[in-house]
Amino acid sequence: MHVSPLRVYLLIFSALMVLTLTTVLVAFQHLGPLNDLVALGIAGTKMTLVVLYFMHAKYSTRLTKLVLASGLAWLLILFAFTLSDYVSRGWLGVAGK
C-alpha cells in the first residue's frame, strides 16, 4: 500500500479549494453557451483529483483502473445518448407556440 505524504494531500486540498472558488466566480460571468462547458471542465478536474488522490486510484491495481475507466466510458455513453436526444429535438419555443 502506498502512503502519500501529508504535503500531497494539502496541495490537492488547496487545488480543490481554488477550483471551487473558480467555479463560484465563473458562475457569475456571462460566457454564453460556454458556461456549461467551463463548469463541467472544472467539475471534471475536481473529480479527477479526488479519485486519483483521495480514493487512492493513482496507486491502485490495474483491475481497479479498468473498473474506473469502464465507469467513465459508460458515463460518456449516457451523455452521448442524452445529448443526441436533446440536439435532435425540434424546439418550438415557449409553451409550444
C-alpha distances in whole Angstrom, upper triangle without the diagonal:
4,6,10,13,16,18,16,16,20,21,20,21,24,24,24,27,29,29,30,33,34,34,36,38,38,40,43,44,46,44,46,44,41,40,38,37,36,34,32,31,30,28,26,25,24,22,20,19,18,16,14,13,14,13,10,11,11,8,8,10,14,15,14,15,18,19,19,21,23,23,25,27,29,29,31,33,34,35,37,39,39,40,43,44,45,46,49,50,54,53,57,56,57,58,59,62
4,6,10,13,15,13,13,17,17,17,19,21,21,22,25,26,26,28,30,31,31,34,36,36,37,40,41,43,42,44,42,39,38,36,35,33,32,30,29,27,26,25,23,22,21,18,17,16,15,12,11,12,12,8,11,10,7,9,11,15,16,15,15,19,20,19,21,24,24,24,27,29,29,30,33,34,34,36,38,39,40,42,44,44,45,48,50,53,52,56,55,56,57,58,61
4,7,9,12,10,11,14,15,15,16,19,20,20,23,25,25,26,29,30,30,32,34,35,36,39,40,43,41,44,42,39,38,36,35,33,32,30,29,27,26,25,23,21,21,19,16,16,15,13,10,11,12,9,12,11,9,12,15,18,20,17,18,22,22,21,23,26,25,26,29,30,30,31,34,35,35,37,40,40,41,43,45,45,46,49,50,54,53,56,55,56,57,58,61
4,7,8,7,8,11,12,11,13,16,16,17,20,21,22,23,26,26,27,30,31,32,33,36,37,40,38,41,40,36,35,34,32,30,29,28,26,24,24,22,20,19,19,17,14,14,14,12,9,10,12,9,12,11,10,13,16,19,21,18,18,22,22,21,23,26,25,25,28,30,29,30,34,34,34,36,39,39,39,42,44,43,44,47,49,52,51,55,54,54,55,57,59
4,5,6,7,9,10,11,13,15,16,17,19,21,22,23,25,26,28,30,31,32,34,36,37,40,39,42,41,37,36,35,34,31,30,30,28,25,25,24,21,20,21,19,16,16,17,14,11,12,15,13,16,14,13,16,20,23,25,22,22,26,26,24,26,29,28,28,31,33,32,33,36,37,36,39,41,41,41,44,46,45,47,50,51,54,53,56,55,55,57,58,61
4,5,5,6,9,10,11,12,14,15,17,18,20,21,23,24,26,27,29,30,32,34,35,38,37,40,40,36,35,34,33,30,29,29,27,24,24,24,21,19,20,19,15,15,17,15,11,12,15,14,17,16,16,19,22,25,27,24,24,27,27,25,27,30,29,28,32,33,32,33,37,37,36,39,41,41,41,44,46,45,46,49,50,53,52,55,54,54,55,57,59
4,5,5,6,9,10,10,12,14,15,16,18,20,21,22,24,26,27,28,30,32,33,36,35,38,38,34,33,33,31,28,28,27,25,23,23,23,20,18,20,18,15,15,17,15,12,13,16,15,18,16,17,20,24,26,28,25,24,28,28,26,27,31,30,29,32,34,32,33,37,37,36,38,41,40,40,44,45,44,45,49,50,52,51,54,53,53,55,56,59
4,5,5,6,9,10,11,12,14,15,16,18,20,21,22,24,26,27,28,31,32,34,33,36,35,32,31,30,28,26,25,25,22,20,20,20,16,15,16,15,11,12,14,12,8,10,13,12,14,13,14,17,20,22,24,22,21,24,25,22,24,27,26,25,28,30,29,30,33,33,32,35,38,37,37,40,42,41,42,45,47,49,48,52,50,51,52,54,56
4,5,5,6,8,10,10,12,14,15,16,18,20,21,23,24,25,27,29,30,33,32,35,34,31,29,29,28,25,24,23,22,19,19,18,16,14,15,14,10,10,12,11,8,8,11,11,14,13,14,17,21,23,24,21,21,24,24,21,23,26,25,24,27,29,27,29,32,32,31,34,36,36,36,39,41,40,41,44,45,48,47,50,48,49,50,52,54
4,5,5,6,9,10,10,12,14,15,16,18,20,21,22,24,26,28,29,32,32,34,34,31,29,29,28,25,24,24,22,19,19,20,17,14,16,16,12,12,15,14,11,11,15,15,17,17,18,21,24,26,28,25,24,28,27,24,26,29,28,26,30,31,29,31,34,34,33,36,38,37,37,40,42,41,42,45,46,49,47,50,49,49,50,52,54
4,5,5,6,9,10,11,12,14,15,16,18,20,21,22,24,26,27,30,29,32,32,28,27,27,25,23,22,22,20,17,18,18,14,13,15,14,11,12,15,13,11,12,15,15,17,16,17,20,24,26,27,24,23,27,27,23,25,28,27,25,28,30,28,29,33,33,31,34,37,36,35,39,40,39,40,43,45,47,46,49,47,47,49,51,53
4,5,5,6,9,10,10,12,14,15,16,18,20,21,22,25,26,28,28,30,30,26,25,24,23,20,19,19,17,14,14,14,11,9,11,11,7,8,11,10,8,9,12,12,14,13,16,18,22,23,24,21,20,23,23,20,22,25,23,21,25,27,24,25,29,29,28,30,33,32,32,35,37,36,37,40,41,44,43,46,44,45,46,48,50
4,5,5,6,9,10,10,12,14,15,17,18,20,21,23,25,28,27,30,30,26,24,24,23,21,19,19,18,15,14,15,13,10,12,13,9,9,13,13,10,10,13,14,16,16,18,20,24,26,27,23,22,26,25,22,24,26,24,23,27,28,25,27,30,30,28,31,34,32,33,36,37,36,37,41,41,44,42,45,44,44,45,47,49
4,5,5,6,9,10,11,12,14,15,17,18,20,22,23,26,26,29,29,26,24,24,23,20,19,19,18,14,15,16,13,11,14,14,11,12,16,15,13,13,17,17,19,19,21,23,27,28,30,26,25,28,28,24,26,29,27,25,29,30,27,28,32,32,30,33,35,34,33,37,38,37,38,41,42,44,43,45,44,44,46,47,49
4,5,5,6,9,10,10,12,14,15,16,18,20,21,24,23,26,26,22,21,21,20,17,16,16,14,11,12,13,10,8,12,12,9,11,14,13,12,13,16,17,18,17,20,22,25,26,28,25,23,26,26,22,23,26,24,22,26,27,25,25,29,29,27,29,32,31,30,34,35,34,35,38,39,41,40,43,41,41,43,45,47
4,5,5,6,9,10,10,12,14,15,16,19,20,23,22,25,25,21,19,19,18,16,14,14,13,10,10,11,9,6,9,10,8,9,12,13,12,11,14,16,17,17,20,22,25,26,27,23,22,25,24,21,22,25,22,20,24,25,22,23,27,26,24,27,30,28,28,32,33,31,33,36,37,39,38,41,39,39,41,43,45
4,5,5,6,9,10,11,12,14,15,17,19,22,22,25,25,22,20,20,20,17,15,16,15,12,12,14,12,9,13,14,12,12,16,16,15,14,18,19,21,21,23,25,29,30,31,27,26,29,28,24,26,28,26,24,27,28,25,26,30,29,27,30,32,31,30,34,35,33,34,38,38,40,39,41,39,39,41,43,45
4,5,5,6,9,10,10,12,14,16,17,20,20,23,23,20,18,19,18,15,14,15,14,10,12,14,12,10,14,15,13,14,17,18,16,17,20,21,22,22,25,27,30,31,32,28,27,30,29,25,26,29,27,24,28,29,26,26,30,29,27,30,32,31,30,33,35,32,33,37,38,40,38,40,38,38,41,43,44
4,5,5,6,9,10,10,12,15,15,18,18,20,20,17,15,15,15,11,10,12,10,7,8,11,8,7,11,12,11,12,15,16,16,16,18,20,21,20,24,25,28,29,30,26,25,27,26,23,23,26,24,21,24,26,22,23,26,26,23,26,29,27,26,30,31,29,30,33,34,36,34,37,35,36,38,39,41
4,5,5,6,9,10,11,13,15,18,18,20,20,18,15,15,15,12,10,12,12,8,9,12,11,8,12,14,13,13,16,18,17,17,19,21,22,22,25,27,30,30,31,27,26,28,27,24,25,27,24,22,25,26,23,23,27,26,23,26,29,26,26,30,31,28,30,33,34,36,34,36,34,34,36,38,40
4,5,5,6,9,10,11,13,16,17,20,21,18,15,16,17,13,12,14,14,10,12,15,13,12,15,17,16,16,20,21,20,20,22,24,25,25,28,30,33,34,34,31,29,32,31,27,28,30,28,26,29,29,26,26,30,29,26,29,31,29,28,32,33,30,31,35,35,37,35,37,35,35,37,39,40
4,5,5,6,8,10,11,14,14,17,18,15,12,14,14,10,9,12,11,8,10,13,12,11,15,16,15,17,20,21,21,21,23,25,25,25,28,30,33,33,34,31,29,31,30,26,27,29,27,24,27,28,25,24,28,27,24,27,29,27,26,30,31,28,29,33,33,35,33,35,33,33,35,37,39
4,6,5,6,9,10,13,13,15,16,13,10,11,12,9,6,10,10,7,8,12,11,10,13,16,15,16,19,20,21,20,22,25,25,25,28,30,32,32,33,30,28,30,29,25,25,27,25,22,25,26,22,22,25,24,21,24,26,24,23,27,28,25,26,30,30,32,30,32,30,30,32,34,36
4,6,5,7,9,12,14,16,17,15,12,13,14,11,9,13,13,11,12,15,15,14,16,19,18,19,22,24,23,23,25,27,28,28,31,33,35,36,36,33,31,33,32,28,29,31,28,25,28,29,25,25,28,27,24,27,29,26,25,29,30,27,28,32,31,33,30,32,30,30,32,34,36
4,5,6,7,11,12,15,16,14,11,14,15,11,11,14,14,12,14,17,16,16,19,21,20,21,24,25,25,25,27,30,30,30,33,35,38,38,38,35,33,35,34,30,31,33,30,28,30,31,27,27,30,29,26,28,31,28,27,30,31,28,29,32,32,33,31,33,30,30,33,35,36
4,5,5,8,8,11,13,10,8,10,11,8,8,11,12,10,12,15,15,15,18,20,20,21,24,25,25,25,27,29,29,29,33,34,37,36,37,34,32,33,32,29,29,31,28,25,28,28,25,24,27,26,23,25,28,25,23,27,28,25,25,29,29,30,28,30,28,28,30,32,34
4,6,8,9,11,12,11,7,9,12,9,8,12,13,11,13,16,16,16,18,21,21,22,24,26,26,26,28,30,30,30,34,35,38,37,37,34,33,34,33,29,29,31,28,25,28,28,24,24,27,25,22,25,26,23,22,26,26,23,24,28,27,28,26,28,25,25,27,30,31
4,7,9,12,14,13,10,12,14,12,11,15,16,15,16,19,20,19,22,24,24,25,28,29,30,29,31,34,33,34,37,38,41,41,41,38,36,38,36,33,33,35,32,29,31,32,28,28,30,29,25,28,30,27,25,29,29,25,26,30,29,30,27,29,26,25,28,30,31
4,6,9,12,10,8,12,13,11,11,15,15,15,17,19,20,20,23,24,25,26,28,30,30,31,32,34,34,34,38,39,41,41,41,38,36,38,37,33,33,35,32,29,31,32,28,27,30,29,25,27,29,26,24,28,28,25,25,29,28,29,26,28,25,25,28,30,31
4,6,9,9,7,11,12,11,12,15,16,16,18,21,21,22,24,26,27,28,30,32,33,33,34,36,36,36,40,40,43,42,42,40,37,38,38,34,34,35,33,30,31,31,28,27,29,28,24,26,28,25,23,26,26,23,23,26,26,26,23,25,22,22,26,27,28
4,6,5,5,9,10,9,11,13,14,15,17,19,19,21,23,24,25,27,29,30,31,32,33,35,34,34,38,39,41,40,40,38,35,36,35,32,31,32,30,27,28,29,26,24,27,26,22,23,25,23,20,23,24,21,20,24,24,24,22,24,22,23,26,28,28
4,5,6,9,10,11,12,14,15,17,18,20,21,23,24,26,27,29,30,32,33,34,35,37,35,36,39,40,42,41,41,38,36,36,36,33,31,32,30,27,28,29,25,24,26,25,21,22,24,21,18,21,22,18,17,21,21,21,19,21,19,20,23,24,25
4,6,7,8,9,11,12,14,15,17,18,20,21,22,24,26,27,28,30,32,32,33,35,33,34,37,38,39,38,38,36,33,34,33,30,28,29,27,24,25,25,22,20,22,21,17,18,20,18,15,17,18,15,14,18,18,19,17,19,18,19,22,23,24
4,6,5,6,8,10,10,12,14,15,16,18,20,21,23,24,25,27,29,29,30,32,30,30,34,35,37,35,36,33,31,31,31,28,26,28,26,23,23,24,21,19,22,21,17,18,21,18,16,19,20,17,16,20,21,22,20,23,21,23,26,26,28
4,6,5,6,9,10,11,12,14,16,17,18,20,22,23,24,26,27,28,29,31,30,30,34,34,36,35,36,33,31,31,31,27,26,28,25,22,24,24,21,19,22,21,17,19,21,19,16,20,21,17,18,21,22,23,21,23,21,22,25,26,27
4,6,5,6,8,10,10,12,14,15,16,18,20,21,22,24,26,26,26,29,27,28,32,32,34,33,33,30,28,28,27,24,23,24,22,19,20,21,17,16,19,17,14,16,18,15,13,17,18,15,15,19,19,21,19,22,21,22,24,25,27
4,5,5,6,9,10,10,12,14,15,16,18,20,21,22,24,25,25,27,26,26,30,30,32,31,31,28,26,26,26,23,21,23,21,18,19,19,16,15,17,17,13,15,17,16,13,17,18,16,16,19,21,22,21,24,23,25,27,28,29
4,5,5,6,9,10,11,12,14,15,17,19,20,21,23,24,24,26,25,25,29,30,32,31,31,29,26,27,27,23,23,24,22,19,21,22,18,17,20,20,16,18,21,19,17,20,22,19,19,23,24,26,24,27,26,27,29,30,32
4,5,5,6,9,10,11,12,14,16,17,18,20,21,22,22,25,24,24,28,29,31,30,30,27,25,27,26,22,22,23,21,18,20,21,17,16,20,19,15,18,20,18,17,20,22,19,20,24,24,26,24,27,26,26,28,30,32
4,5,5,6,8,10,10,12,14,15,16,18,20,20,21,23,21,22,26,26,28,27,27,24,22,23,22,19,18,20,17,14,16,17,13,13,16,15,12,15,17,15,14,18,19,17,18,22,23,25,24,27,26,27,29,30,32
4,5,5,6,9,10,11,13,14,15,16,18,19,20,22,20,20,24,25,27,26,26,24,21,22,22,18,18,20,18,15,17,18,15,14,17,17,14,16,19,18,17,20,22,20,20,24,25,28,27,30,29,30,32,33,35
4,5,5,6,9,10,11,12,14,16,17,17,19,20,20,20,23,24,27,26,27,24,22,24,23,19,19,21,19,16,19,20,17,17,20,20,17,19,22,21,20,23,25,23,23,27,28,30,29,32,31,31,33,35,37
4,5,5,6,9,10,11,12,14,16,16,16,19,18,19,22,23,25,25,25,22,20,22,20,17,17,19,17,14,17,18,14,15,18,17,15,18,21,19,18,22,23,22,23,26,27,30,28,31,30,31,32,34,36
4,5,5,6,9,10,10,12,14,15,15,17,15,16,20,20,22,22,22,19,17,18,18,14,14,16,14,11,14,15,12,12,16,16,14,16,19,18,18,21,23,21,22,26,27,30,29,32,31,32,34,35,37
4,5,5,6,9,10,11,12,14,15,16,15,15,18,19,22,22,23,20,17,19,19,15,15,18,16,13,16,18,15,15,19,19,17,20,23,22,21,24,26,25,26,29,31,33,32,35,34,35,37,38,40
4,5,5,6,9,10,11,11,13,14,14,15,18,19,22,22,23,19,18,20,19,15,17,19,17,15,18,19,16,17,21,20,19,22,24,23,23,26,28,26,27,31,32,35,33,36,35,36,37,39,41
4,5,5,6,9,10,10,10,13,12,13,16,17,19,19,20,16,15,17,16,12,13,16,13,11,15,16,13,14,18,18,16,19,22,21,21,24,26,25,26,29,31,34,33,36,35,36,37,38,41
4,5,5,6,8,10,10,11,10,10,14,14,17,17,18,15,13,15,15,11,12,15,13,11,14,16,14,15,18,19,18,20,23,22,23,25,27,27,28,31,32,35,35,38,37,38,40,41,43
4,6,5,6,8,9,10,10,10,13,15,18,18,19,16,14,17,17,13,15,18,16,15,18,20,18,19,22,22,21,24,27,26,26,29,31,30,31,34,36,38,38,41,40,41,42,43,46
4,6,6,5,6,9,9,10,13,14,17,18,19,15,14,17,16,13,15,18,15,14,18,19,17,19,22,22,21,24,26,26,26,29,31,30,32,35,36,39,38,41,40,40,42,43,46
4,6,6,5,7,6,8,11,11,14,15,15,11,10,13,12,9,12,14,12,12,15,17,15,17,20,20,20,23,25,25,25,28,30,29,31,34,35,38,38,41,40,41,42,43,46
4,6,6,5,5,5,8,9,12,13,15,11,10,13,13,10,12,15,14,14,17,19,18,19,22,23,22,25,27,27,28,30,32,32,33,36,38,41,40,44,43,44,45,46,49
4,6,5,7,6,9,10,14,16,17,14,13,17,16,14,16,19,18,17,20,22,21,22,25,26,25,28,30,30,31,33,35,35,36,39,40,43,43,46,45,46,47,48,51
4,5,8,9,11,12,15,17,18,14,14,18,17,14,17,20,18,18,21,22,21,23,26,26,25,28,31,30,31,34,35,35,36,39,40,43,43,46,45,45,46,47,50
4,6,8,10,9,13,15,15,11,12,15,13,11,14,17,15,15,19,20,19,21,24,24,24,27,29,28,30,32,34,33,35,38,39,42,42,45,44,45,46,47,50
4,5,6,6,10,13,13,10,11,14,14,12,15,17,16,17,20,21,21,23,25,26,26,29,31,31,32,34,36,36,37,40,42,45,44,48,47,48,49,50,53
4,5,5,8,10,10,7,7,11,10,8,11,14,13,14,16,18,18,20,22,23,23,26,28,28,29,31,33,34,35,37,39,42,42,46,45,46,47,48,51
4,6,9,10,12,10,8,12,13,11,12,16,16,15,18,20,20,21,24,25,25,27,30,30,31,33,35,35,36,39,41,44,44,47,47,48,49,50,53
4,7,9,12,10,9,13,14,13,15,18,18,18,21,23,23,24,27,28,28,30,32,33,34,36,38,38,39,42,44,47,47,51,50,51,52,53,56
4,7,8,6,7,10,11,11,13,15,16,17,19,21,21,23,25,26,27,29,31,32,33,35,37,37,38,41,43,46,46,50,50,51,51,52,55
4,5,5,7,9,10,11,13,14,16,17,19,20,22,23,25,26,27,29,31,32,33,35,37,38,39,41,43,47,47,51,51,52,52,53,56
4,5,5,6,9,10,10,12,14,15,16,18,20,21,22,24,26,27,29,30,31,32,35,36,37,38,41,44,45,49,49,50,51,51,54
4,5,5,6,9,10,10,12,14,15,17,18,20,21,23,24,26,27,29,30,31,33,35,36,37,40,43,44,47,48,49,50,50,53
4,5,5,6,9,10,11,12,14,15,17,19,20,21,23,24,26,27,29,30,32,33,34,36,38,42,42,46,46,47,48,48,51
4,5,5,6,9,10,11,12,14,15,16,18,20,21,22,24,26,27,28,30,31,32,34,37,40,40,44,44,46,46,47,50
4,5,5,6,9,10,10,12,14,15,16,18,20,21,23,24,25,27,29,30,31,33,35,39,39,43,44,45,45,46,49
4,5,5,6,9,10,11,12,14,15,17,18,20,21,23,24,26,27,29,30,32,34,37,38,41,42,43,43,44,47
4,6,5,6,9,10,11,12,14,15,17,18,20,21,23,24,26,27,28,30,32,36,36,40,40,41,42,42,45
4,5,5,6,9,10,11,12,14,15,16,19,20,21,22,25,26,26,28,31,34,35,38,39,40,41,41,44
4,5,5,6,9,10,10,12,14,15,17,18,20,21,23,24,25,27,29,33,34,37,38,39,40,40,43
4,5,5,6,9,10,11,12,14,16,17,18,20,21,23,24,26,28,31,32,35,36,37,37,38,41
4,5,5,6,9,10,10,12,14,15,16,18,20,21,22,24,26,30,30,34,34,35,36,36,39
4,5,5,6,9,10,10,12,14,15,16,19,20,21,22,25,28,29,33,34,35,36,36,39
4,5,5,6,9,10,11,12,14,15,17,18,20,21,23,27,28,31,32,33,34,34,37
4,5,5,6,9,10,11,12,14,16,16,18,20,22,25,26,29,30,31,31,31,35
4,5,5,6,9,10,10,12,14,15,16,18,20,24,24,28,28,30,31,31,34
4,5,5,6,9,10,10,12,14,15,16,19,22,23,27,28,30,30,30,33
4,5,5,6,9,10,11,12,14,16,17,21,22,25,26,27,28,27,31
4,6,5,6,8,10,10,12,14,16,19,20,23,24,25,26,26,29
4,5,5,6,9,10,10,12,14,18,19,23,24,26,27,26,29
4,6,5,6,9,10,11,13,16,18,21,23,25,25,24,27
4,5,5,6,9,10,11,15,15,19,20,21,22,21,25
4,5,5,6,8,10,13,14,18,19,21,22,21,24
4,5,5,6,9,12,14,17,19,21,22,21,24
4,6,5,7,10,12,15,17,19,19,18,21
4,6,6,9,9,13,14,16,17,16,19
4,6,8,9,13,14,17,18,17,19
4,7,9,12,15,18,18,17,19
4,6,9,12,14,15,13,15
4,6,9,12,13,11,12
4,6,9,10,8,10
4,7,8,5,6
4,6,6,6
4,6,6
4,6
4
